[in-house]
Amino acid sequence: MMIFEDDIIQRINTDFGEDANKVSKLISDEISNHDYLQTNRIIRCMIYLAKGDLTDLENYIKAATLDPRDIMLWAEYTGIEQKGKPRRVRDFNKTFDKCSNDVTE
């Protein structure tokens, strides 16, 4: 099983509660099958988007296996549903508590 960064472990525990171990295993299993998902950024994006819902997490994992850029776009940008240029408001290369600080395109 993959060893997650402290902020990821804390967010899994906070968001998923008693399902935290199941979530960690689910993410680890998918990473072992798709090594291109093994980045903290993608993992944070999937967890952020799921907002504590296990079914949503499974759907975001599935989407990430098809194209991880979708997950990053959905989690880090606003304005994607409108015409015009999306604006980056989060950077999940940073920890959850710092992801909204000093965001650059």
MOPAC internal coordinates of N, CA, C and O (Angstrom, degrees):
PM7 1SCF
backbone

  N    0.0000 0     0.00 0     0.00 0    0    0    0
  C    1.4507 1     0.00 0     0.00 0    1    0    0
  C    1.5263 1   108.76 1     0.00 0    2    1    0
  O    1.2310 1   121.02 1   -39.80 1    3    2    1
  N    1.3185 1   115.65 1   140.20 1    3    2    1
  C    1.4591 1   121.73 1  -178.80 1    5    3    2
  C    1.5277 1   110.53 1   -67.26 1    6    5    3
  O    1.2310 1   120.78 1   -34.01 1    7    6    5
  N    1.3278 1   116.12 1   145.99 1    7    6    5
  C    1.4551 1   121.64 1   175.14 1    9    7    6
  C    1.5195 1   107.08 1   -94.02 1   10    9    7
  O    1.2310 1   120.86 1   -61.44 1   11   10    9
  N    1.3276 1   115.97 1   118.56 1   11   10    9
  C    1.4512 1   121.51 1  -177.30 1   13   11   10
  C    1.5216 1   111.03 1   -90.52 1   14   13   11
  O    1.2310 1   120.95 1   -24.56 1   15   14   13
  N    1.3295 1   115.80 1   155.44 1   15   14   13
  C    1.4547 1   122.15 1   173.34 1   17   15   14
  C    1.5360 1   108.62 1   -62.24 1   18   17   15
  O    1.2310 1   120.70 1   -24.73 1   19   18   17
  N    1.3304 1   116.27 1   155.27 1   19   18   17
  C    1.4661 1   121.10 1  -177.16 1   21   19   18
  C    1.5218 1   112.91 1   -57.41 1   22   21   19
  O    1.2310 1   120.09 1   138.12 1   23   22   21
  N    1.3305 1   117.44 1   -41.88 1   23   22   21
  C    1.4702 1   119.06 1  -178.13 1   25   23   22
  C    1.5249 1   111.43 1   -66.36 1   26   25   23
  O    1.2310 1   120.23 1   148.34 1   27   26   25
  N    1.3201 1   117.17 1   -31.66 1   27   26   25
  C    1.4674 1   120.78 1   178.33 1   29   27   26
  C    1.5219 1   110.09 1   -70.13 1   30   29   27
  O    1.2310 1   120.32 1   135.91 1   31   30   29
  N    1.3156 1   116.99 1   -44.09 1   31   30   29
  C    1.4714 1   121.19 1   177.88 1   33   31   30
  C    1.5261 1   109.95 1   -59.92 1   34   33   31
  O    1.2310 1   120.95 1   133.64 1   35   34   33
  N    1.3226 1   115.79 1   -46.36 1   35   34   33
  C    1.4676 1   120.14 1  -179.28 1   37   35   34
  C    1.5301 1   110.85 1   -61.63 1   38   37   35
  O    1.2310 1   120.17 1   137.16 1   39   38   37
  N    1.3265 1   117.28 1   -42.84 1   39   38   37
  C    1.4672 1   120.42 1  -178.81 1   41   39   38
  C    1.5258 1   110.95 1   -67.92 1   42   41   39
  O    1.2310 1   119.85 1   141.17 1   43   42   41
  N    1.3278 1   117.89 1   -38.83 1   43   42   41
  C    1.4664 1   120.66 1   176.17 1   45   43   42
  C    1.5207 1   109.65 1   -60.87 1   46   45   43
  O    1.2310 1   120.38 1   133.61 1   47   46   45
  N    1.3247 1   116.88 1   -46.39 1   47   46   45
  C    1.4653 1   120.77 1   179.72 1   49   47   46
  C    1.5257 1   111.67 1   -62.46 1   50   49   47
  O    1.2310 1   120.53 1   136.70 1   51   50   49
  N    1.3278 1   116.58 1   -43.30 1   51   50   49
  C    1.4667 1   121.10 1  -179.29 1   53   51   50
  C    1.5239 1   111.67 1   -67.12 1   54   53   51
  O    1.2310 1   120.67 1   133.22 1   55   54   53
  N    1.3218 1   116.33 1   -46.78 1   55   54   53
  C    1.4623 1   120.29 1  -174.19 1   57   55   54
  C    1.5285 1   113.64 1   -77.87 1   58   57   55
  O    1.2310 1   120.12 1   145.84 1   59   58   57
  N    1.3199 1   117.38 1   -34.16 1   59   58   57
  C    1.4629 1   119.76 1  -171.15 1   61   59   58
  C    1.5314 1   114.24 1  -111.21 1   62   61   59
  O    1.2310 1   119.87 1   171.60 1   63   62   61
  N    1.3257 1   117.85 1    -8.40 1   63   62   61
  C    1.4595 1   121.48 1   174.03 1   65   63   62
  C    1.5083 1   113.44 1    52.92 1   66   65   63
  O    1.2310 1   121.05 1    58.52 1   67   66   65
  N    1.3268 1   115.59 1  -121.48 1   67   66   65
  C    1.4654 1   120.56 1  -175.30 1   69   67   66
  C    1.5242 1   113.31 1   -66.85 1   70   69   67
  O    1.2310 1   120.01 1   164.76 1   71   70   69
  N    1.3276 1   117.58 1   -15.24 1   71   70   69
  C    1.4699 1   121.35 1   176.44 1   73   71   70
  C    1.5295 1   112.64 1   -91.00 1   74   73   71
  O    1.2310 1   119.89 1  -173.65 1   75   74   73
  N    1.3314 1   117.82 1     6.35 1   75   74   73
  C    1.4671 1   121.62 1  -174.74 1   77   75   74
  C    1.5277 1   112.24 1   -56.83 1   78   77   75
  O    1.2310 1   119.79 1   135.69 1   79   78   77
  N    1.3122 1   118.01 1   -44.31 1   79   78   77
  C    1.4695 1   120.04 1  -179.85 1   81   79   78
  C    1.5225 1   111.14 1   -64.73 1   82   81   79
  O    1.2310 1   120.76 1   140.43 1   83   82   81
  N    1.3124 1   116.15 1   -39.57 1   83   82   81
  C    1.4647 1   120.90 1   177.84 1   85   83   82
  C    1.5292 1   110.39 1   -62.86 1   86   85   83
  O    1.2310 1   120.73 1   138.18 1   87   86   85
  N    1.3232 1   116.21 1   -41.82 1   87   86   85
  C    1.4668 1   121.74 1   179.29 1   89   87   86
  C    1.5232 1   110.53 1   -63.82 1   90   89   87
  O    1.2310 1   120.33 1   133.16 1   91   90   89
  N    1.3208 1   116.97 1   -46.84 1   91   90   89
  C    1.4709 1   120.82 1   179.23 1   93   91   90
  C    1.5178 1   111.13 1   -59.09 1   94   93   91
  O    1.2310 1   120.53 1   137.27 1   95   94   93
  N    1.3150 1   116.60 1   -42.73 1   95   94   93
  C    1.4650 1   120.46 1   179.04 1   97   95   94
  C    1.5254 1   111.02 1   -66.99 1   98   97   95
  O    1.2310 1   120.51 1   137.41 1   99   98   97
  N    1.3151 1   116.63 1   -42.59 1   99   98   97
  C    1.4651 1   121.01 1   179.25 1  101   99   98
  C    1.5267 1   111.11 1   -58.97 1  102  101   99
  O    1.2310 1   120.60 1   131.98 1  103  102  101
  N    1.3196 1   116.45 1   -48.02 1  103  102  101
  C    1.4697 1   120.21 1   179.41 1  105  103  102
  C    1.5238 1   110.48 1   -64.75 1  106  105  103
  O    1.2310 1   120.22 1   135.18 1  107  106  105
  N    1.3231 1   117.19 1   -44.82 1  107  106  105
  C    1.4711 1   121.08 1   179.81 1  109  107  106
  C    1.5233 1   111.57 1   -60.22 1  110  109  107
  O    1.2310 1   120.45 1   137.16 1  111  110  109
  N    1.3372 1   116.75 1   -42.84 1  111  110  109
  C    1.4622 1   120.65 1   179.68 1  113  111  110
  C    1.5334 1   111.19 1   -62.30 1  114  113  111
  O    1.2310 1   120.66 1   136.68 1  115  114  113
  N    1.3199 1   116.35 1   -43.32 1  115  114  113
  C    1.4650 1   119.53 1   179.93 1  117  115  114
  C    1.5240 1   110.96 1   -66.29 1  118  117  115
  O    1.2310 1   120.48 1   141.67 1  119  118  117
  N    1.3220 1   116.70 1   -38.33 1  119  118  117
  C    1.4630 1   120.37 1   178.36 1  121  119  118
  C    1.5274 1   110.16 1   -64.06 1  122  121  119
  O    1.2310 1   120.31 1   141.25 1  123  122  121
  N    1.3167 1   117.00 1   -38.75 1  123  122  121
  C    1.4683 1   118.93 1   179.70 1  125  123  122
  C    1.5300 1   111.12 1   -67.54 1  126  125  123
  O    1.2310 1   120.14 1   152.86 1  127  126  125
  N    1.3291 1   117.34 1   -27.14 1  127  126  125
  C    1.4650 1   121.47 1   177.16 1  129  127  126
  C    1.5205 1   113.12 1   -85.76 1  130  129  127
  O    1.2310 1   120.77 1   154.61 1  131  130  129
  N    1.3416 1   116.12 1   -25.39 1  131  130  129
  C    1.4731 1   122.02 1  -176.88 1  133  131  130
  C    1.5261 1   107.69 1  -136.99 1  134  133  131
  O    1.2310 1   120.59 1   -94.41 1  135  134  133
  N    1.3097 1   116.48 1    85.59 1  135  134  133
  C    1.4697 1   119.69 1  -172.63 1  137  135  134
  C    1.5228 1   113.64 1   -62.42 1  138  137  135
  O    1.2310 1   119.49 1   161.17 1  139  138  137
  N    1.3339 1   118.58 1   -18.83 1  139  138  137
  C    1.4635 1   120.16 1   177.69 1  141  139  138
  C    1.5323 1   112.36 1   -70.15 1  142  141  139
  O    1.2310 1   119.83 1   170.59 1  143  142  141
  N    1.3196 1   117.94 1    -9.41 1  143  142  141
  C    1.4707 1   121.97 1   174.99 1  145  143  142
  C    1.5320 1   111.83 1   -85.79 1  146  145  143
  O    1.2310 1   120.47 1   174.57 1  147  146  145
  N    1.3084 1   116.70 1    -5.43 1  147  146  145
  C    1.4583 1   121.58 1  -173.84 1  149  147  146
  C    1.5292 1   112.03 1   -82.08 1  150  149  147
  O    1.2310 1   121.48 1  -120.79 1  151  150  149
  N    1.3165 1   114.77 1    59.21 1  151  150  149
  C    1.4594 1   119.69 1   172.29 1  153  151  150
  C    1.5218 1   107.64 1  -131.25 1  154  153  151
  O    1.2310 1   120.93 1   -36.25 1  155  154  153
  N    1.3085 1   115.83 1   143.75 1  155  154  153
  C    1.4599 1   119.60 1   179.52 1  157  155  154
  C    1.5256 1   110.71 1   -59.98 1  158  157  155
  O    1.2310 1   120.50 1   145.38 1  159  158  157
  N    1.3124 1   116.65 1   -34.62 1  159  158  157
  C    1.4668 1   120.34 1  -179.32 1  161  159  158
  C    1.5297 1   111.46 1   -60.89 1  162  161  159
  O    1.2310 1   120.27 1   130.59 1  163  162  161
  N    1.3006 1   117.08 1   -49.41 1  163  162  161
  C    1.4640 1   120.58 1  -178.72 1  165  163  162
  C    1.5267 1   110.44 1   -66.31 1  166  165  163
  O    1.2310 1   120.20 1   137.94 1  167  166  165
  N    1.3103 1   117.22 1   -42.06 1  167  166  165
  C    1.4627 1   120.54 1   178.89 1  169  167  166
  C    1.5277 1   110.77 1   -61.19 1  170  169  167
  O    1.2310 1   120.46 1   134.44 1  171  170  169
  N    1.3353 1   116.72 1   -45.56 1  171  170  169
  C    1.4707 1   119.73 1   178.39 1  173  171  170
  C    1.5268 1   111.01 1   -62.08 1  174  173  171
  O    1.2310 1   120.36 1   138.45 1  175  174  173
  N    1.3202 1   116.91 1   -41.55 1  175  174  173
  C    1.4643 1   120.46 1   179.66 1  177  175  174
  C    1.5297 1   111.22 1   -60.14 1  178  177  175
  O    1.2310 1   120.14 1   133.82 1  179  178  177
  N    1.3180 1   117.35 1   -46.18 1  179  178  177
  C    1.4656 1   120.66 1  -179.46 1  181  179  178
  C    1.5235 1   111.09 1   -62.43 1  182  181  179
  O    1.2310 1   120.37 1   135.63 1  183  182  181
  N    1.3149 1   116.90 1   -44.37 1  183  182  181
  C    1.4656 1   121.00 1  -179.41 1  185  183  182
  C    1.5282 1   110.19 1   -65.56 1  186  185  183
  O    1.2310 1   120.41 1   136.32 1  187  186  185
  N    1.3164 1   116.82 1   -43.68 1  187  186  185
  C    1.4658 1   121.16 1   179.41 1  189  187  186
  C    1.5280 1   110.50 1   -59.10 1  190  189  187
  O    1.2310 1   120.50 1   131.21 1  191  190  189
  N    1.3172 1   116.65 1   -48.79 1  191  190  189
  C    1.4599 1   120.65 1  -177.30 1  193  191  190
  C    1.5249 1   112.81 1   -64.80 1  194  193  191
  O    1.2310 1   119.97 1   145.41 1  195  194  193
  N    1.3169 1   117.66 1   -34.59 1  195  194  193
  C    1.4684 1   121.42 1  -177.26 1  197  195  194
  C    1.5212 1   112.92 1   -68.61 1  198  197  195
  O    1.2310 1   119.96 1   152.11 1  199  198  197
  N    1.3199 1   117.69 1   -27.89 1  199  198  197
  C    1.4691 1   122.70 1   178.21 1  201  199  198
  C    1.5368 1   112.71 1    49.26 1  202  201  199
  O    1.2310 1   121.29 1  -138.54 1  203  202  201
  N    1.3281 1   115.13 1    41.46 1  203  202  201
  C    1.4614 1   120.37 1   174.94 1  205  203  202
  C    1.5174 1   115.85 1    83.88 1  206  205  203
  O    1.2310 1   119.72 1  -174.24 1  207  206  205
  N    1.3104 1   118.15 1     5.76 1  207  206  205
  C    1.4643 1   122.15 1  -179.29 1  209  207  206
  C    1.5307 1   109.28 1  -101.96 1  210  209  207
  O    1.2310 1   120.64 1   -63.75 1  211  210  209
  N    1.3192 1   116.38 1   116.25 1  211  210  209
  C    1.4596 1   121.70 1  -175.58 1  213  211  210
  C    1.5310 1   111.77 1   -62.60 1  214  213  211
  O    1.2310 1   120.05 1   138.96 1  215  214  213
  N    1.3234 1   117.52 1   -41.04 1  215  214  213
  C    1.4688 1   120.59 1   178.86 1  217  215  214
  C    1.5197 1   110.61 1   -64.17 1  218  217  215
  O    1.2310 1   120.53 1   137.22 1  219  218  217
  N    1.3287 1   116.60 1   -42.78 1  219  218  217
  C    1.4647 1   119.42 1   176.86 1  221  219  218
  C    1.5255 1   110.90 1   -62.23 1  222  221  219
  O    1.2310 1   120.38 1   138.54 1  223  222  221
  N    1.3268 1   116.88 1   -41.46 1  223  222  221
  C    1.4648 1   119.88 1   178.18 1  225  223  222
  C    1.5218 1   110.52 1   -58.42 1  226  225  223
  O    1.2310 1   120.37 1   134.18 1  227  226  225
  N    1.3207 1   116.90 1   -45.82 1  227  226  225
  C    1.4644 1   120.24 1   178.72 1  229  227  226
  C    1.5276 1   110.93 1   -58.79 1  230  229  227
  O    1.2310 1   120.43 1   140.37 1  231  230  229
  N    1.3355 1   116.79 1   -39.63 1  231  230  229
  C    1.4678 1   120.56 1   178.58 1  233  231  230
  C    1.5218 1   111.67 1   -67.66 1  234  233  231
  O    1.2310 1   120.16 1   140.30 1  235  234  233
  N    1.3264 1   117.29 1   -39.70 1  235  234  233
  C    1.4658 1   119.79 1   178.47 1  237  235  234
  C    1.5226 1   111.60 1   -70.09 1  238  237  235
  O    1.2310 1   120.20 1   145.43 1  239  238  237
  N    1.3118 1   117.21 1   -34.57 1  239  238  237
  C    1.4686 1   120.05 1   174.78 1  241  239  238
  C    1.5274 1   109.78 1   -62.65 1  242  241  239
  O    1.2310 1   121.04 1   135.04 1  243  242  241
  N    1.3190 1   115.61 1   -44.96 1  243  242  241
  C    1.4692 1   120.17 1   179.06 1  245  243  242
  C    1.5272 1   110.46 1   -60.59 1  246  245  243
  O    1.2310 1   120.55 1   136.15 1  247  246  245
  N    1.3330 1   116.56 1   -43.85 1  247  246  245
  C    1.4670 1   120.37 1   178.03 1  249  247  246
  C    1.5258 1   110.86 1   -62.37 1  250  249  247
  O    1.2310 1   120.44 1   139.86 1  251  250  249
  N    1.3209 1   116.77 1   -40.14 1  251  250  249
  C    1.4684 1   121.08 1  -179.38 1  253  251  250
  C    1.5260 1   111.25 1   -65.83 1  254  253  251
  O    1.2310 1   119.95 1   146.23 1  255  254  253
  N    1.3191 1   117.69 1   -33.77 1  255  254  253
  C    1.4617 1   119.46 1   178.79 1  257  255  254
  C    1.5263 1   110.70 1   -67.22 1  258  257  255
  O    1.2310 1   120.47 1   150.48 1  259  258  257
  N    1.3301 1   116.71 1   -29.52 1  259  258  257
  C    1.4653 1   120.29 1   178.11 1  261  259  258
  C    1.5256 1   111.38 1   -77.67 1  262  261  259
  O    1.2310 1   120.59 1   135.11 1  263  262  261
  N    1.3398 1   116.48 1   -44.89 1  263  262  261
  C    1.4607 1   120.66 1   178.44 1  265  263  262
  C    1.5334 1   108.70 1  -162.46 1  266  265  263
  O    1.2310 1   119.74 1   -78.84 1  267  266  265
  N    1.3264 1   118.10 1   101.16 1  267  266  265
  C    1.4627 1   120.72 1  -176.88 1  269  267  266
  C    1.5249 1   113.71 1   -62.80 1  270  269  267
  O    1.2310 1   120.10 1   162.04 1  271  270  269
  N    1.3170 1   117.41 1   -17.96 1  271  270  269
  C    1.4715 1   119.59 1   178.40 1  273  271  270
  C    1.5288 1   111.05 1   -64.45 1  274  273  271
  O    1.2310 1   120.30 1   148.57 1  275  274  273
  N    1.3285 1   117.03 1   -31.43 1  275  274  273
  C    1.4652 1   120.17 1   177.29 1  277  275  274
  C    1.5216 1   110.86 1   -60.52 1  278  277  275
  O    1.2310 1   120.76 1   133.25 1  279  278  277
  N    1.3224 1   116.16 1   -46.75 1  279  278  277
  C    1.4659 1   121.69 1  -178.85 1  281  279  278
  C    1.5294 1   110.06 1   -60.43 1  282  281  279
  O    1.2310 1   120.56 1   136.16 1  283  282  281
  N    1.3170 1   116.53 1   -43.84 1  283  282  281
  C    1.4635 1   119.99 1  -179.39 1  285  283  282
  C    1.5260 1   110.80 1   -65.11 1  286  285  283
  O    1.2310 1   120.14 1   139.47 1  287  286  285
  N    1.3185 1   117.34 1   -40.53 1  287  286  285
  C    1.4591 1   121.12 1   178.14 1  289  287  286
  C    1.5288 1   110.68 1   -62.62 1  290  289  287
  O    1.2310 1   120.24 1   130.95 1  291  290  289
  N    1.3204 1   117.15 1   -49.05 1  291  290  289
  C    1.4605 1   121.04 1  -177.49 1  293  291  290
  C    1.5242 1   112.40 1   -63.66 1  294  293  291
  O    1.2310 1   120.22 1   143.34 1  295  294  293
  N    1.3163 1   117.18 1   -36.66 1  295  294  293
  C    1.4643 1   120.93 1  -175.43 1  297  295  294
  C    1.5278 1   113.48 1   -84.12 1  298  297  295
  O    1.2310 1   120.18 1   148.70 1  299  298  297
  N    1.3096 1   117.26 1   -31.30 1  299  298  297
  C    1.4657 1   119.89 1  -170.30 1  301  299  298
  C    1.5266 1   114.90 1  -103.83 1  302  301  299
  O    1.2310 1   119.72 1   166.50 1  303  302  301
  N    1.3236 1   118.13 1   -13.50 1  303  302  301
  C    1.4630 1   120.71 1  -173.16 1  305  303  302
  C    1.5251 1   111.98 1  -120.47 1  306  305  303
  O    1.2310 1   121.25 1   -29.09 1  307  306  305
  N    1.3319 1   115.22 1   150.91 1  307  306  305
  C    1.4622 1   121.46 1   169.45 1  309  307  306
  C    1.5200 1   107.42 1  -114.26 1  310  309  307
  O    1.2310 1   121.21 1   -15.99 1  311  310  309
  N    1.3266 1   115.30 1   164.01 1  311  310  309
  C    1.4553 1   120.20 1   177.65 1  313  311  310
  C    1.5144 1   114.12 1    79.62 1  314  313  311
  O    1.2310 1   119.53 1  -167.31 1  315  314  313
  N    1.3165 1   118.50 1    12.69 1  315  314  313
  C    1.4646 1   119.66 1  -178.34 1  317  315  314
  C    1.5283 1   111.87 1   -75.26 1  318  317  315
  O    1.2310 1   120.26 1   159.20 1  319  318  317
  N    1.3335 1   117.11 1   -20.80 1  319  318  317
  C    1.4543 1   119.71 1  -179.51 1  321  319  318
  C    1.5256 1   112.28 1   -86.25 1  322  321  319
  O    1.2310 1   120.17 1   170.67 1  323  322  321
  N    1.3100 1   117.28 1    -9.33 1  323  322  321
  C    1.4621 1   122.15 1  -179.88 1  325  323  322
  C    1.5248 1   109.17 1  -105.33 1  326  325  323
  O    1.2310 1   121.96 1   -20.84 1  327  326  325
  N    1.3205 1   113.86 1   159.16 1  327  326  325
  C    1.4679 1   117.99 1   174.15 1  329  327  326
  C    1.5136 1   108.27 1   -70.31 1  330  329  327
  O    1.2310 1   120.95 1   -31.82 1  331  330  329
  N    1.2803 1   115.79 1   148.18 1  331  330  329
  C    1.4540 1   119.84 1  -178.78 1  333  331  330
  C    1.5103 1   110.66 1   116.98 1  334  333  331
  O    1.2310 1   121.75 1    16.77 1  335  334  333
  N    1.2960 1   114.26 1  -163.23 1  335  334  333
  C    1.4544 1   119.78 1  -174.96 1  337  335  334
  C    1.5342 1   111.08 1   -97.71 1  338  337  335
  O    1.2310 1   120.24 1   -56.61 1  339  338  337
  N    1.3326 1   117.15 1   123.39 1  339  338  337
  C    1.4720 1   119.29 1   173.93 1  341  339  338
  C    1.5286 1   110.04 1   -62.26 1  342  341  339
  O    1.2310 1   121.26 1   -28.42 1  343  342  341
  N    1.3169 1   115.20 1   151.58 1  343  342  341
  C    1.4646 1   120.53 1  -179.25 1  345  343  342
  C    1.5256 1   108.97 1  -119.30 1  346  345  343
  O    1.2310 1   121.19 1   -50.53 1  347  346  345
  N    1.3258 1   115.33 1   129.47 1  347  346  345
  C    1.4614 1   120.89 1  -179.91 1  349  347  346
  C    1.5282 1   109.69 1   -77.21 1  350  349  347
  O    1.2310 1   121.28 1   -53.85 1  351  350  349
  N    1.3428 1   115.16 1   126.15 1  351  350  349
  C    1.4667 1   120.41 1  -179.03 1  353  351  350
  C    1.5298 1   112.30 1  -120.50 1  354  353  351
  O    1.2310 1   120.16 1   168.77 1  355  354  353
  N    1.3284 1   117.31 1   -11.23 1  355  354  353
  C    1.4628 1   122.24 1   177.76 1  357  355  354
  C    1.5180 1   109.02 1  -137.63 1  358  357  355
  O    1.2310 1   120.88 1   -28.52 1  359  358  357
  N    1.3183 1   115.91 1   151.48 1  359  358  357
  C    1.4602 1   122.48 1   176.23 1  361  359  358
  C    1.5247 1   107.19 1  -132.47 1  362  361  359
  O    1.2310 1   120.85 1   -80.95 1  363  362  361
  N    1.3264 1   115.98 1    99.05 1  363  362  361
  C    1.4558 1   120.44 1  -176.50 1  365  363  362
  C    1.5260 1   113.36 1   -80.72 1  366  365  363
  O    1.2310 1   120.12 1  -168.26 1  367  366  365
  N    1.3268 1   117.37 1    11.74 1  367  366  365
  C    1.4587 1   119.63 1   163.62 1  369  367  366
  C    1.5236 1   108.69 1   -70.60 1  370  369  367
  O    1.2310 1   121.56 1   158.66 1  371  370  369
  N    1.3286 1   114.61 1   -21.34 1  371  370  369
  C    1.4670 1   122.13 1   177.64 1  373  371  370
  C    1.5199 1   108.85 1   -96.53 1  374  373  371
  O    1.2310 1   120.85 1   -15.74 1  375  374  373
  N    1.3216 1   115.98 1   164.26 1  375  374  373
  C    1.4643 1   120.91 1   179.21 1  377  375  374
  C    1.5306 1   110.05 1   -63.97 1  378  377  375
  O    1.2310 1   121.16 1   -16.31 1  379  378  377
  N    1.3380 1   115.38 1   163.69 1  379  378  377
  C    1.4555 1   120.26 1  -179.16 1  381  379  378
  C    1.5318 1   112.04 1   -55.17 1  382  381  379
  O    1.2310 1   119.84 1   138.97 1  383  382  381
  N    1.3170 1   117.90 1   -41.03 1  383  382  381
  C    1.4601 1   119.80 1  -176.85 1  385  383  382
  C    1.5262 1   113.01 1   -75.19 1  386  385  383
  O    1.2310 1   119.80 1   165.57 1  387  386  385
  N    1.3224 1   117.99 1   -14.43 1  387  386  385
  C    1.4701 1   120.90 1  -179.52 1  389  387  386
  C    1.5199 1   113.35 1  -115.70 1  390  389  387
  O    1.2310 1   120.01 1  -177.68 1  391  390  389
  N    1.3133 1   117.59 1     2.32 1  391  390  389
  C    1.4683 1   121.06 1  -172.57 1  393  391  390
  C    1.5300 1   113.80 1   -64.70 1  394  393  391
  O    1.2310 1   119.94 1   157.85 1  395  394  393
  N    1.3276 1   117.73 1   -22.15 1  395  394  393
  C    1.4560 1   120.32 1  -179.07 1  397  395  394
  C    1.5251 1   113.25 1   -98.07 1  398  397  395
  O    1.2310 1   120.56 1   179.79 1  399  398  397
  N    1.3201 1   116.54 1    -0.21 1  399  398  397
  C    1.4711 1   121.16 1  -179.59 1  401  399  398
  C    1.5214 1   111.13 1   -87.27 1  402  401  399
  O    1.2310 1   120.61 1   -46.95 1  403  402  401
  N    1.3250 1   116.43 1   133.05 1  403  402  401
  C    1.4628 1   122.25 1   173.03 1  405  403  402
  C    1.5287 1   112.85 1    49.26 1  406  405  403
  O    1.2310 1   120.49 1  -127.57 1  407  406  405
  N    1.3122 1   116.67 1    52.43 1  407  406  405
  C    1.4545 1   121.59 1  -179.55 1  409  407  406
  C    1.5219 1   108.87 1   -79.16 1  410  409  407
  O    1.2310 1   121.15 1   -49.52 1  411  410  409
  N    1.3282 1   115.41 1   130.48 1  411  410  409
  C    1.4635 1   120.66 1   177.27 1  413  411  410
  C    1.5117 1   109.06 1  -124.99 1  414  413  411
  O    1.2310 1   121.42 1   -25.43 1  415  414  413
  N    1.3011 1   114.89 1   154.57 1  415  414  413
  C    1.4776 1   120.98 1   178.70 1  417  415  414
  C    1.5034 1   109.32 1   -74.86 1  418  417  415
  O    1.2310 1   120.10 1   180.00 1  419  418  417

